[in-house]
């Protein structure tokens, strides 16, 4: 009997369901050699497979971000190109896990800033998180990100306000600590 393709497990149902993406993420976590097959799903013709593959890849790389490195160029290109909110919010989480040079970092930052204009509150909130994660590694980004987070806490959706407050504490604390100042 032929082994079932992991992408076949991501088919069917509707957009409101993650289907079997948790199962696929667990399989790939246990057998990282399956990661290329999972990543191919990000470019599937089936939008359900694309969104679920992005979900599973994001979950797998929480613990093993090294798997993403050989896909850096493709992921940065997909960040620029995709308009699918379900893929965007997972890319926003994965981008900060990449080791990037200055030009690549600018592509990621530009994409995440563009995601702040998305209709989806989840995409906007994920973009804030991605920018804050990048700012944690790059002090030059912190002032701009802190301003975005402050704006989100004033005028964003409920999710953006809550996440913005939490991220402000983290990013603001790093900045204040480096400047020798107390936290507000």
TIVO-2410 file (N, C-alpha, C; in nm, 3 decimals):
# residues 184
REC num residu      c1      c2      c3 atome chaine
REC   1      X   0.084  -0.118   0.000     N      A
REC   1      X   0.000   0.000   0.000    CA      A
REC   1      X   0.090   0.125   0.000     C      A
REC   2      X   0.059   0.219  -0.088     N      A
REC   2      X   0.137   0.341  -0.101    CA      A
REC   2      X   0.110   0.436   0.016     C      A
REC   3      X   0.217   0.497   0.068     N      A
REC   3      X   0.205   0.595   0.175    CA      A
REC   3      X   0.123   0.714   0.125     C      A
REC   4      X   0.031   0.757   0.205     N      A
REC   4      X  -0.054   0.871   0.168    CA      A
REC   4      X   0.026   1.000   0.175     C      A
REC   5      X   0.018   1.078   0.071     N      A
REC   5      X   0.082   1.210   0.064    CA      A
REC   5      X   0.032   1.296   0.178     C      A
REC   6      X   0.124   1.366   0.248     N      A
REC   6      X   0.079   1.447   0.361    CA      A
REC   6      X  -0.013   1.561   0.316     C      A
REC   7      X   0.005   1.609   0.195     N      A
REC   7      X  -0.083   1.717   0.148    CA      A
REC   7      X  -0.226   1.668   0.127     C      A
REC   8      X  -0.243   1.539   0.096     N      A
REC   8      X  -0.379   1.484   0.084    CA      A
REC   8      X  -0.454   1.495   0.215     C      A
REC   9      X  -0.382   1.492   0.325     N      A
REC   9      X  -0.444   1.503   0.457    CA      A
REC   9      X  -0.496   1.645   0.483     C      A
REC  10      X  -0.453   1.740   0.403     N      A
REC  10      X  -0.492   1.880   0.423    CA      A
REC  10      X  -0.609   1.921   0.334     C      A
REC  11      X  -0.658   1.831   0.253     N      A
REC  11      X  -0.767   1.864   0.160    CA      A
REC  11      X  -0.904   1.851   0.228     C      A
REC  12      X  -1.003   1.916   0.166     N      A
REC  12      X  -1.142   1.899   0.206    CA      A
REC  12      X  -1.187   1.992   0.319     C      A
REC  13      X  -1.317   1.995   0.339     N      A
REC  13      X  -1.374   2.081   0.442    CA      A
REC  13      X  -1.390   2.223   0.390     C      A
REC  14      X  -1.387   2.319   0.482     N      A
REC  14      X  -1.400   2.458   0.441    CA      A
REC  14      X  -1.296   2.544   0.511     C      A
REC  15      X  -1.292   2.670   0.473     N      A
REC  15      X  -1.189   2.764   0.520    CA      A
REC  15      X  -1.193   2.789   0.670     C      A
REC  16      X  -1.305   2.762   0.732     N      A
REC  16      X  -1.317   2.787   0.876    CA      A
REC  16      X  -1.255   2.676   0.960     C      A
REC  17      X  -1.207   2.570   0.894     N      A
REC  17      X  -1.154   2.455   0.966    CA      A
REC  17      X  -1.006   2.435   0.932     C      A
REC  18      X  -0.926   2.398   1.032     N      A
REC  18      X  -0.785   2.370   1.005    CA      A
REC  18      X  -0.766   2.228   0.957     C      A
REC  19      X  -0.874   2.150   0.952     N      A
REC  19      X  -0.864   2.014   0.903    CA      A
REC  19      X  -0.767   1.933   0.986     C      A
REC  20      X  -0.675   1.867   0.918     N      A
REC  20      X  -0.580   1.780   0.986    CA      A
REC  20      X  -0.440   1.842   0.994     C      A
REC  21      X  -0.435   1.974   0.995     N      A
REC  21      X  -0.303   2.039   0.996    CA      A
REC  21      X  -0.225   2.010   1.125     C      A
REC  22      X  -0.293   1.993   1.238     N      A
REC  22      X  -0.222   1.956   1.361    CA      A
REC  22      X  -0.159   1.818   1.347     C      A
REC  23      X  -0.233   1.727   1.288     N      A
REC  23      X  -0.181   1.591   1.265    CA      A
REC  23      X  -0.059   1.595   1.172     C      A
REC  24      X  -0.069   1.673   1.066     N      A
REC  24      X   0.042   1.686   0.971    CA      A
REC  24      X   0.162   1.751   1.039     C      A
REC  25      X   0.138   1.854   1.118     N      A
REC  25      X   0.249   1.919   1.190    CA      A
REC  25      X   0.319   1.819   1.281     C      A
REC  26      X   0.243   1.737   1.350     N      A
REC  26      X   0.303   1.636   1.439    CA      A
REC  26      X   0.384   1.534   1.358     C      A
REC  27      X   0.331   1.493   1.244     N      A
REC  27      X   0.403   1.397   1.158    CA      A
REC  27      X   0.537   1.455   1.112     C      A
REC  28      X   0.533   1.580   1.065     N      A
REC  28      X   0.653   1.644   1.011    CA      A
REC  28      X   0.753   1.672   1.123     C      A
REC  29      X   0.704   1.707   1.240     N      A
REC  29      X   0.793   1.729   1.354    CA      A
REC  29      X   0.870   1.602   1.388     C      A
REC  30      X   0.804   1.490   1.378     N      A
REC  30      X   0.868   1.360   1.406    CA      A
REC  30      X   0.955   1.313   1.291     C      A
REC  31      X   0.923   1.356   1.169     N      A
REC  31      X   0.998   1.313   1.049    CA      A
REC  31      X   1.028   1.436   0.964     C      A
REC  32      X   1.128   1.517   1.002     N      A
REC  32      X   1.158   1.642   0.930    CA      A
REC  32      X   1.188   1.624   0.781     C      A
REC  33      X   1.219   1.503   0.739     N      A
REC  33      X   1.242   1.480   0.596    CA      A
REC  33      X   1.115   1.505   0.514     C      A
REC  34      X   1.000   1.512   0.582     N      A
REC  34      X   0.873   1.541   0.515    CA      A
REC  34      X   0.851   1.692   0.495     C      A
REC  35      X   0.938   1.774   0.555     N      A
REC  35      X   0.917   1.919   0.549    CA      A
REC  35      X   0.911   1.972   0.405     C      A
REC  36      X   0.998   1.927   0.314     N      A
REC  36      X   0.987   1.978   0.176    CA      A
REC  36      X   0.849   1.950   0.113     C      A
REC  37      X   0.794   1.835   0.143     N      A
REC  37      X   0.661   1.801   0.092    CA      A
REC  37      X   0.557   1.897   0.149     C      A
REC  38      X   0.569   1.927   0.278     N      A
REC  38      X   0.477   2.021   0.342    CA      A
REC  38      X   0.492   2.160   0.280     C      A
REC  39      X   0.616   2.204   0.263     N      A
REC  39      X   0.638   2.338   0.208    CA      A
REC  39      X   0.584   2.351   0.065     C      A
REC  40      X   0.587   2.244  -0.011     N      A
REC  40      X   0.529   2.248  -0.146    CA      A
REC  40      X   0.381   2.285  -0.141     C      A
REC  41      X   0.317   2.251  -0.030     N      A
REC  41      X   0.175   2.283  -0.015    CA      A
REC  41      X   0.146   2.432  -0.012     C      A
REC  42      X   0.245   2.514   0.022     N      A
REC  42      X   0.223   2.659   0.023    CA      A
REC  42      X   0.194   2.713  -0.117     C      A
REC  43      X   0.230   2.635  -0.219     N      A
REC  43      X   0.208   2.677  -0.358    CA      A
REC  43      X   0.107   2.586  -0.429     C      A
REC  44      X   0.030   2.511  -0.351     N      A
REC  44      X  -0.072   2.422  -0.407    CA      A
REC  44      X  -0.177   2.503  -0.483     C      A
REC  45      X  -0.241   2.438  -0.579     N      A
REC  45      X  -0.353   2.503  -0.648    CA      A
REC  45      X  -0.475   2.511  -0.559     C      A
REC  46      X  -0.482   2.427  -0.458     N      A
REC  46      X  -0.596   2.421  -0.366    CA      A
REC  46      X  -0.575   2.520  -0.252     C      A
REC  47      X  -0.661   2.623  -0.240     N      A
REC  47      X  -0.642   2.723  -0.134    CA      A
REC  47      X  -0.650   2.664   0.007     C      A
REC  48      X  -0.729   2.557   0.026     N      A
REC  48      X  -0.735   2.494   0.157    CA      A
REC  48      X  -0.603   2.428   0.193     C      A
REC  49      X  -0.540   2.366   0.095     N      A
REC  49      X  -0.409   2.304   0.119    CA      A
REC  49      X  -0.306   2.412   0.149     C      A
REC  50      X  -0.310   2.524   0.076     N      A
REC  50      X  -0.215   2.634   0.101    CA      A
REC  50      X  -0.225   2.684   0.245     C      A
REC  51      X  -0.347   2.712   0.288     N      A
REC  51      X  -0.362   2.769   0.422    CA      A
REC  51      X  -0.328   2.668   0.530     C      A
REC  52      X  -0.362   2.543   0.510     N      A
REC  52      X  -0.332   2.441   0.612    CA      A
REC  52      X  -0.184   2.403   0.611     C      A
REC  53      X  -0.122   2.406   0.494     N      A
REC  53      X   0.023   2.381   0.489    CA      A
REC  53      X   0.097   2.494   0.561     C      A
REC  54      X   0.051   2.617   0.543     N      A
REC  54      X   0.112   2.730   0.613    CA      A
REC  54      X   0.095   2.715   0.764     C      A
REC  55      X  -0.023   2.673   0.806     N      A
REC  55      X  -0.050   2.651   0.948    CA      A
REC  55      X   0.043   2.543   1.004     C      A
REC  56      X   0.052   2.431   0.935     N      A
REC  56      X   0.137   2.321   0.982    CA      A
REC  56      X   0.284   2.360   0.982     C      A
REC  57      X   0.329   2.428   0.877     N      A
REC  57      X   0.470   2.470   0.869    CA      A
REC  57      X   0.503   2.567   0.982     C      A
REC  58      X   0.412   2.658   1.010     N      A
REC  58      X   0.436   2.753   1.120    CA      A
REC  58      X   0.447   2.679   1.252     C      A
REC  59      X   0.362   2.580   1.275     N      A
REC  59      X   0.366   2.503   1.400    CA      A
REC  59      X   0.495   2.422   1.411     C      A
REC  60      X   0.536   2.358   1.303     N      A
REC  60      X   0.658   2.277   1.304    CA      A
REC  60      X   0.779   2.363   1.335     C      A
REC  61      X   0.784   2.482   1.276     N      A
REC  61      X   0.904   2.565   1.289    CA      A
REC  61      X   0.910   2.646   1.417     C      A
REC  62      X   0.808   2.637   1.499     N      A
REC  62      X   0.817   2.698   1.633    CA      A
REC  62      X   0.932   2.634   1.710     C      A
REC  63      X   0.948   2.504   1.693     N      A
REC  63      X   1.052   2.430   1.764    CA      A
REC  63      X   1.174   2.402   1.678     C      A
REC  64      X   1.160   2.411   1.547     N      A
REC  64      X   1.271   2.377   1.458    CA      A
REC  64      X   1.278   2.478   1.342     C      A
REC  65      X   1.316   2.600   1.375     N      A
REC  65      X   1.319   2.707   1.274    CA      A
REC  65      X   1.425   2.682   1.168     C      A
REC  66      X   1.520   2.598   1.197     N      A
REC  66      X   1.627   2.568   1.100    CA      A
REC  66      X   1.569   2.512   0.970     C      A
REC  67      X   1.455   2.443   0.980     N      A
REC  67      X   1.393   2.386   0.860    CA      A
REC  67      X   1.355   2.493   0.758     C      A
REC  68      X   1.328   2.614   0.805     N      A
REC  68      X   1.285   2.723   0.716    CA      A
REC  68      X   1.398   2.782   0.632     C      A
REC  69      X   1.521   2.772   0.679     N      A
REC  69      X   1.631   2.848   0.621    CA      A
REC  69      X   1.650   2.824   0.471     C      A
REC  70      X   1.635   2.701   0.426     N      A
REC  70      X   1.655   2.675   0.283    CA      A
REC  70      X   1.538   2.725   0.197     C      A
REC  71      X   1.432   2.773   0.261     N      A
REC  71      X   1.315   2.826   0.189    CA      A
REC  71      X   1.303   2.978   0.202     C      A
REC  72      X   1.407   3.040   0.253     N      A
REC  72      X   1.401   3.184   0.282    CA      A
REC  72      X   1.359   3.266   0.160     C      A
REC  73      X   1.425   3.246   0.049     N      A
REC  73      X   1.395   3.324  -0.071    CA      A
REC  73      X   1.249   3.306  -0.115     C      A
REC  74      X   1.204   3.181  -0.115     N      A
REC  74      X   1.068   3.153  -0.157    CA      A
REC  74      X   0.965   3.212  -0.061     C      A
REC  75      X   0.994   3.202   0.070     N      A
REC  75      X   0.901   3.256   0.168    CA      A
REC  75      X   0.891   3.408   0.160     C      A
REC  76      X   1.005   3.475   0.142     N      A
REC  76      X   1.001   3.621   0.128    CA      A
REC  76      X   0.925   3.661   0.002     C      A
REC  77      X   0.942   3.586  -0.106     N      A
REC  77      X   0.866   3.612  -0.228    CA      A
REC  77      X   0.717   3.590  -0.207     C      A
REC  78      X   0.683   3.484  -0.136     N      A
REC  78      X   0.542   3.455  -0.108    CA      A
REC  78      X   0.481   3.562  -0.018     C      A
REC  79      X   0.560   3.614   0.077     N      A
REC  79      X   0.509   3.723   0.162    CA      A
REC  79      X   0.466   3.842   0.079     C      A
REC  80      X   0.544   3.873  -0.024     N      A
REC  80      X   0.514   3.987  -0.111    CA      A
REC  80      X   0.392   3.957  -0.198     C      A
REC  81      X   0.381   3.835  -0.248     N      A
REC  81      X   0.281   3.801  -0.349    CA      A
REC  81      X   0.143   3.763  -0.296     C      A
REC  82      X   0.138   3.688  -0.187     N      A
REC  82      X   0.009   3.631  -0.147    CA      A
REC  82      X  -0.086   3.736  -0.093     C      A
REC  83      X  -0.212   3.716  -0.124     N      A
REC  83      X  -0.316   3.802  -0.070    CA      A
REC  83      X  -0.408   3.723   0.021     C      A
REC  84      X  -0.381   3.594   0.036     N      A
REC  84      X  -0.464   3.508   0.120    CA      A
REC  84      X  -0.434   3.534   0.267     C      A
REC  85      X  -0.536   3.579   0.338     N      A
REC  85      X  -0.515   3.615   0.478    CA      A
REC  85      X  -0.468   3.496   0.561     C      A
REC  86      X  -0.518   3.377   0.533     N      A
REC  86      X  -0.479   3.260   0.613    CA      A
REC  86      X  -0.332   3.224   0.595     C      A
REC  87      X  -0.278   3.252   0.478     N      A
REC  87      X  -0.136   3.227   0.454    CA      A
REC  87      X  -0.054   3.343   0.511     C      A
REC  88      X  -0.103   3.465   0.494     N      A
REC  88      X  -0.031   3.582   0.544    CA      A
REC  88      X  -0.003   3.575   0.694     C      A
REC  89      X  -0.105   3.537   0.772     N      A
REC  89      X  -0.082   3.542   0.917    CA      A
REC  89      X   0.021   3.439   0.961     C      A
REC  90      X   0.032   3.328   0.889     N      A
REC  90      X   0.136   3.228   0.923    CA      A
REC  90      X   0.273   3.274   0.874     C      A
REC  91      X   0.278   3.338   0.758     N      A
REC  91      X   0.406   3.392   0.710    CA      A
REC  91      X   0.458   3.499   0.804     C      A
REC  92      X   0.368   3.579   0.859     N      A
REC  92      X   0.409   3.684   0.953    CA      A
REC  92      X   0.475   3.623   1.077     C      A
REC  93      X   0.431   3.506   1.116     N      A
REC  93      X   0.492   3.438   1.231    CA      A
REC  93      X   0.624   3.372   1.193     C      A
REC  94      X   0.634   3.322   1.071     N      A
REC  94      X   0.756   3.250   1.030    CA      A
REC  94      X   0.871   3.343   0.991     C      A
REC  95      X   0.841   3.458   0.935     N      A
REC  95      X   0.947   3.547   0.885    CA      A
REC  95      X   1.054   3.579   0.990     C      A
REC  96      X   1.017   3.613   1.113     N      A
REC  96      X   1.121   3.645   1.212    CA      A
REC  96      X   1.210   3.525   1.248     C      A
REC  97      X   1.171   3.406   1.209     N      A
REC  97      X   1.251   3.287   1.237    CA      A
REC  97      X   1.362   3.267   1.135     C      A
REC  98      X   1.359   3.346   1.029     N      A
REC  98      X   1.461   3.335   0.924    CA      A
REC  98      X   1.585   3.415   0.961     C      A
REC  99      X   1.701   3.363   0.924     N      A
REC  99      X   1.825   3.441   0.933    CA      A
REC  99      X   1.833   3.522   0.804     C      A
REC 100      X   1.828   3.655   0.817     N      A
REC 100      X   1.820   3.740   0.698    CA      A
REC 100      X   1.932   3.842   0.696     C      A
REC 101      X   1.975   3.875   0.573     N      A
REC 101      X   2.067   3.988   0.558    CA      A
REC 101      X   1.982   4.116   0.554     C      A
REC 102      X   2.047   4.230   0.540     N      A
REC 102      X   1.976   4.358   0.543    CA      A
REC 102      X   1.868   4.371   0.438     C      A
REC 103      X   1.899   4.332   0.315     N      A
REC 103      X   1.801   4.343   0.206    CA      A
REC 103      X   1.681   4.251   0.231     C      A
REC 104      X   1.708   4.130   0.275     N      A
REC 104      X   1.600   4.035   0.303    CA      A
REC 104      X   1.514   4.085   0.419     C      A
REC 105      X   1.577   4.140   0.520     N      A
REC 105      X   1.504   4.193   0.636    CA      A
REC 105      X   1.412   4.307   0.590     C      A
REC 106      X   1.461   4.391   0.498     N      A
REC 106      X   1.377   4.501   0.447    CA      A
REC 106      X   1.256   4.447   0.372     C      A
REC 107      X   1.272   4.340   0.298     N      A
REC 107      X   1.159   4.278   0.228    CA      A
REC 107      X   1.056   4.230   0.330     C      A
REC 108      X   1.102   4.163   0.434     N      A
REC 108      X   1.011   4.113   0.538    CA      A
REC 108      X   0.940   4.229   0.608     C      A
REC 109      X   1.015   4.331   0.644     N      A
REC 109      X   0.956   4.447   0.713    CA      A
REC 109      X   0.853   4.516   0.624     C      A
REC 110      X   0.888   4.534   0.498     N      A
REC 110      X   0.795   4.598   0.404    CA      A
REC 110      X   0.667   4.516   0.390     C      A
REC 111      X   0.681   4.385   0.379     N      A
REC 111      X   0.562   4.298   0.369    CA      A
REC 111      X   0.477   4.308   0.494     C      A
REC 112      X   0.541   4.301   0.611     N      A
REC 112      X   0.467   4.308   0.737    CA      A
REC 112      X   0.398   4.444   0.752     C      A
REC 113      X   0.465   4.551   0.712     N      A
REC 113      X   0.401   4.683   0.715    CA      A
REC 113      X   0.281   4.686   0.622     C      A
REC 114      X   0.293   4.623   0.507     N      A
REC 114      X   0.180   4.613   0.414    CA      A
REC 114      X   0.065   4.533   0.474     C      A
REC 115      X   0.097   4.429   0.551     N      A
REC 115      X  -0.006   4.347   0.614    CA      A
REC 115      X  -0.086   4.428   0.716     C      A
REC 116      X  -0.029   4.536   0.767     N      A
REC 116      X  -0.102   4.621   0.861    CA      A
REC 116      X  -0.222   4.688   0.794     C      A
REC 117      X  -0.224   4.689   0.661     N      A
REC 117      X  -0.335   4.746   0.585    CA      A
REC 117      X  -0.437   4.641   0.542     C      A
REC 118      X  -0.415   4.516   0.577     N      A
REC 118      X  -0.504   4.407   0.539    CA      A
REC 118      X  -0.642   4.428   0.603     C      A
REC 119      X  -0.744   4.371   0.543     N      A
REC 119      X  -0.879   4.379   0.600    CA      A
REC 119      X  -0.891   4.293   0.725     C      A
REC 120      X  -0.813   4.187   0.731     N      A
REC 120      X  -0.822   4.090   0.840    CA      A
REC 120      X  -0.752   4.140   0.967     C      A
REC 121      X  -0.825   4.139   1.076     N      A
REC 121      X  -0.767   4.175   1.206    CA      A
REC 121      X  -0.659   4.075   1.246     C      A
REC 122      X  -0.677   3.948   1.210     N      A
REC 122      X  -0.577   3.846   1.245    CA      A
REC 122      X  -0.447   3.874   1.171     C      A
REC 123      X  -0.455   3.911   1.044     N      A
REC 123      X  -0.334   3.943   0.967    CA      A
REC 123      X  -0.264   4.064   1.029     C      A
REC 124      X  -0.342   4.168   1.060     N      A
REC 124      X  -0.283   4.288   1.121    CA      A
REC 124      X  -0.215   4.256   1.254     C      A
REC 125      X  -0.282   4.179   1.336     N      A
REC 125      X  -0.226   4.142   1.466    CA      A
REC 125      X  -0.101   4.056   1.449     C      A
REC 126      X  -0.103   3.964   1.354     N      A
REC 126      X   0.014   3.880   1.326    CA      A
REC 126      X   0.130   3.964   1.274     C      A
REC 127      X   0.099   4.066   1.194     N      A
REC 127      X   0.204   4.155   1.143    CA      A
REC 127      X   0.268   4.232   1.257     C      A
REC 128      X   0.187   4.279   1.351     N      A
REC 128      X   0.242   4.348   1.469    CA      A
REC 128      X   0.337   4.256   1.545     C      A
REC 129      X   0.293   4.131   1.564     N      A
REC 129      X   0.376   4.034   1.633    CA      A
REC 129      X   0.507   4.010   1.558     C      A
REC 130      X   0.497   3.994   1.425     N      A
REC 130      X   0.617   3.972   1.345    CA      A
REC 130      X   0.714   4.088   1.352     C      A
REC 131      X   0.662   4.209   1.345     N      A
REC 131      X   0.747   4.328   1.355    CA      A
REC 131      X   0.812   4.338   1.493     C      A
REC 132      X   0.736   4.308   1.597     N      A
REC 132      X   0.791   4.311   1.733    CA      A
REC 132      X   0.900   4.204   1.749     C      A
REC 133      X   0.878   4.087   1.690     N      A
REC 133      X   0.980   3.981   1.697    CA      A
REC 133      X   1.108   4.023   1.625     C      A
REC 134      X   1.093   4.089   1.511     N      A
REC 134      X   1.210   4.138   1.438    CA      A
REC 134      X   1.281   4.248   1.518     C      A
REC 135      X   1.204   4.334   1.582     N      A
REC 135      X   1.261   4.444   1.661    CA      A
REC 135      X   1.338   4.392   1.782     C      A
REC 136      X   1.300   4.277   1.828     N      A
REC 136      X   1.370   4.219   1.942    CA      A
REC 136      X   1.515   4.187   1.904     C      A
REC 137      X   1.537   4.152   1.778     N      A
REC 137      X   1.671   4.119   1.730    CA      A
REC 137      X   1.744   4.238   1.671     C      A
REC 138      X   1.669   4.340   1.630     N      A
REC 138      X   1.728   4.456   1.562    CA      A
REC 138      X   1.686   4.585   1.633     C      A
REC 139      X   1.773   4.638   1.721     N      A
REC 139      X   1.738   4.758   1.799    CA      A
REC 139      X   1.700   4.878   1.713     C      A
REC 140      X   1.750   4.886   1.589     N      A
REC 140      X   1.717   5.002   1.505    CA      A
REC 140      X   1.569   5.006   1.468     C      A
REC 141      X   1.501   4.892   1.475     N      A
REC 141      X   1.358   4.885   1.442    CA      A
REC 141      X   1.269   4.926   1.558     C      A
REC 142      X   1.320   4.923   1.679     N      A
REC 142      X   1.236   4.939   1.797    CA      A
REC 142      X   1.157   5.068   1.802     C      A
REC 143      X   1.216   5.186   1.775     N      A
REC 143      X   1.134   5.308   1.784    CA      A
REC 143      X   1.012   5.305   1.692     C      A
REC 144      X   1.031   5.262   1.568     N      A
REC 144      X   0.919   5.256   1.473    CA      A
REC 144      X   0.816   5.153   1.517     C      A
REC 145      X   0.863   5.038   1.564     N      A
REC 145      X   0.770   4.933   1.607    CA      A
REC 145      X   0.695   4.977   1.733     C      A
REC 146      X   0.764   5.042   1.824     N      A
REC 146      X   0.696   5.091   1.945    CA      A
REC 146      X   0.586   5.189   1.906     C      A
REC 147      X   0.612   5.276   1.811     N      A
REC 147      X   0.509   5.370   1.766    CA      A
REC 147      X   0.391   5.296   1.703     C      A
REC 148      X   0.418   5.194   1.620     N      A
REC 148      X   0.309   5.113   1.561    CA      A
REC 148      X   0.227   5.045   1.670     C      A
REC 149      X   0.296   4.992   1.770     N      A
REC 149      X   0.226   4.924   1.879    CA      A
REC 149      X   0.141   5.021   1.959     C      A
REC 150      X   0.194   5.139   1.984     N      A
REC 150      X   0.116   5.242   2.056    CA      A
REC 150      X  -0.009   5.279   1.977     C      A
REC 151      X   0.008   5.297   1.847     N      A
REC 151      X  -0.107   5.330   1.762    CA      A
REC 151      X  -0.209   5.217   1.764     C      A
REC 152      X  -0.163   5.093   1.759     N      A
REC 152      X  -0.254   4.978   1.763    CA      A
REC 152      X  -0.332   4.973   1.894     C      A
REC 153      X  -0.268   5.010   2.004     N      A
REC 153      X  -0.338   5.008   2.133    CA      A
REC 153      X  -0.441   5.121   2.144     C      A
REC 154      X  -0.422   5.226   2.064     N      A
REC 154      X  -0.517   5.337   2.065    CA      A
REC 154      X  -0.634   5.314   1.970     C      A
REC 155      X  -0.606   5.264   1.850     N      A
REC 155      X  -0.710   5.264   1.748    CA      A
REC 155      X  -0.730   5.131   1.675     C      A
REC 156      X  -0.663   5.027   1.719     N      A
REC 156      X  -0.677   4.897   1.653    CA      A
REC 156      X  -0.802   4.823   1.696     C      A
REC 157      X  -0.819   4.706   1.639     N      A
REC 157      X  -0.928   4.618   1.682    CA      A
REC 157      X  -0.900   4.571   1.824     C      A
REC 158      X  -0.996   4.504   1.885     N      A
REC 158      X  -0.977   4.454   2.021    CA      A
REC 158      X  -0.855   4.362   2.029     C      A
REC 159      X  -0.839   4.277   1.930     N      A
REC 159      X  -0.723   4.185   1.928    CA      A
REC 159      X  -0.592   4.263   1.914     C      A
REC 160      X  -0.592   4.364   1.829     N      A
REC 160      X  -0.471   4.445   1.811    CA      A
REC 160      X  -0.436   4.522   1.937     C      A
REC 161      X  -0.538   4.574   2.004     N      A
REC 161      X  -0.514   4.649   2.128    CA      A
REC 161      X  -0.452   4.557   2.234     C      A
REC 162      X  -0.510   4.439   2.250     N      A
REC 162      X  -0.459   4.346   2.351    CA      A
REC 162      X  -0.316   4.301   2.318     C      A
REC 163      X  -0.294   4.262   2.194     N      A
REC 163      X  -0.159   4.217   2.155    CA      A
REC 163      X  -0.062   4.333   2.161     C      A
REC 164      X  -0.105   4.450   2.117     N      A
REC 164      X  -0.019   4.568   2.121    CA      A
REC 164      X   0.028   4.600   2.261     C      A
REC 165      X  -0.063   4.592   2.358     N      A
REC 165      X  -0.024   4.619   2.498    CA      A
REC 165      X   0.080   4.519   2.546     C      A
REC 166      X   0.058   4.392   2.516     N      A
REC 166      X   0.151   4.287   2.559    CA      A
REC 166      X   0.288   4.306   2.492     C      A
REC 167      X   0.287   4.337   2.363     N      A
REC 167      X   0.412   4.354   2.290    CA      A
REC 167      X   0.485   4.481   2.332     C      A
REC 168      X   0.410   4.585   2.363     N      A
REC 168      X   0.473   4.709   2.411    CA      A
REC 168      X   0.553   4.684   2.539     C      A
REC 169      X   0.498   4.604   2.626     N      A
REC 169      X   0.570   4.572   2.749    CA      A
REC 169      X   0.702   4.503   2.717     C      A
REC 170      X   0.697   4.408   2.623     N      A
REC 170      X   0.818   4.333   2.588    CA      A
REC 170      X   0.919   4.419   2.513     C      A
REC 171      X   0.877   4.483   2.405     N      A
REC 171      X   0.967   4.562   2.323    CA      A
REC 171      X   1.009   4.689   2.397     C      A
REC 172      X   0.915   4.753   2.465     N      A
REC 172      X   0.946   4.875   2.540    CA      A
REC 172      X   1.042   4.849   2.653     C      A
REC 173      X   1.028   4.737   2.719     N      A
REC 173      X   1.118   4.701   2.828    CA      A
REC 173      X   1.260   4.684   2.775     C      A
REC 174      X   1.273   4.619   2.660     N      A
REC 174      X   1.406   4.602   2.600    CA      A
REC 174      X   1.468   4.737   2.569     C      A
REC 175      X   1.390   4.826   2.511     N      A
REC 175      X   1.441   4.958   2.474    CA      A
REC 175      X   1.478   5.037   2.599     C      A
REC 176      X   1.388   5.041   2.696     N      A
REC 176      X   1.416   5.117   2.818    CA      A
REC 176      X   1.535   5.060   2.894     C      A
REC 177      X   1.547   4.929   2.895     N      A
REC 177      X   1.660   4.865   2.962    CA      A
REC 177      X   1.791   4.907   2.896     C      A
REC 178      X   1.792   4.906   2.763     N      A
REC 178      X   1.913   4.944   2.691    CA      A
REC 178      X   1.947   5.091   2.711     C      A
REC 179      X   1.845   5.173   2.728     N      A
REC 179      X   1.869   5.315   2.747    CA      A
REC 179      X   1.896   5.350   2.894     C      A
REC 180      X   1.888   5.250   2.983     N      A
REC 180      X   1.910   5.274   3.123    CA      A
REC 180      X   1.793   5.344   3.191     C      A
REC 181      X   1.674   5.335   3.130     N      A
REC 181      X   1.556   5.400   3.185    CA      A
REC 181      X   1.465   5.297   3.250     C      A
REC 182      X   1.382   5.345   3.338     N      A
REC 182      X   1.281   5.257   3.396    CA      A
REC 182      X   1.165   5.241   3.299     C      A
REC 183      X   1.094   5.133   3.316     N      A
REC 183      X   0.975   5.109   3.235    CA      A
REC 183      X   0.866   5.207   3.274     C      A
REC 184      X   0.786   5.247   3.177     N      A
REC 184      X   0.675   5.340   3.203    CA      A
REC 184      X   0.572   5.277   3.293     C      A
***
